[in-house]
Amino acid sequence: MTDPTEDAVAGADAAGAGAAGSGAAGAAAVGHETTQHDVTLRDGRVLRVHDVRPRDSGATGTTGTTGATGTTGTVVWHHGSPQSGAPLAPLVAACVERGLRLVTFGRAGYGGSTPHPGRSVAAVADDVADLADALDLGPFAVLGASGGGPHALACAALLPGRVTAAVTFAGLAPLAGGTRSDGPAGAPAWWAGMADDGGLRAALDGREARARHGESAEFDPSSFTAADWAALEGRWSSLGADAAPAGAAWPDAFVDDDVAFVRPWGFDLGAVDVPVLLVQGDEDRVVPPAHARMLLDALPEAELWEVPGAGHVSVLEELPAALDALLD
């Protein structure tokens, strides 16, 4: 079911020292190994998966005796839009320092994974279930940033008994009815505060309209705050280095993400019966804070951390604290 290849092995050596500037110094000190797998899914598609294991933890994917993920537990990361799904240096560092096994993957159409045109947000749950079977994962927590947030919540709702907890960073809320802003009550608040909502508005008219928009659209720098740009120049530089090439390499996957976000997600947030931590910057101009409050109202067991002064990227500085909360 998988085609594993050794992707990278990091230790406390010159390679690890070279990664220190991008936030991987702690990971290098502990030591870890990363393997890449092409997992064949139930419908014949392939999912490109990266499996990062701390060398000294002996993590097998099963939970330990304490915390939501356990002392040698596993987290499955859902990347933002667009990204390749390859593990980012500060994410690796934070997990390895805590003895956590980290599994990342390219969502359908990204990073070597087979496209799945017209997919819903809910469709990711079957992909993650197949991934978990192929890698022999026990119970795991799901984390998602930005466009990965809805997909993490889908797994929390649709994989009972497997997902133990969820954390989202700057994650979108569902758009009521999946229609334009003059449609159902509550929709105007969904759009309010977005610096650039052109891609999502185009997605309301389907894949072709969203693809046409992408042919001429340019990123609006005002979407990011000064704190966001500082994060991209510092600890989270690997995110920027991944996202721009991913958008160019896999534009159709970005289209599929946006169309899925503005249509019905395919699951009920009320079905999420595990703890959810919502981490949201109060100055986010990409996914405004109202989205986190909508999610807080809809999720049965949610907690909101609204981070003063944080934007869409800089909110990721809260990742280590969020992992500590999972393990508490």
Beta strands, then each sheet from edge to edge (+ up, - down):
strand 1: 5-10
strand 2: 32-40
strand 3: 46-54
strand 4: 74-78
strand 5: 101-105
strand 6: 140-145
strand 7: 163-169
strand 8: 276-281
strand 9: 302-307
sheet 1: 1+ 2- 3+ 5- 4- 6- 7- 8- 9-
end
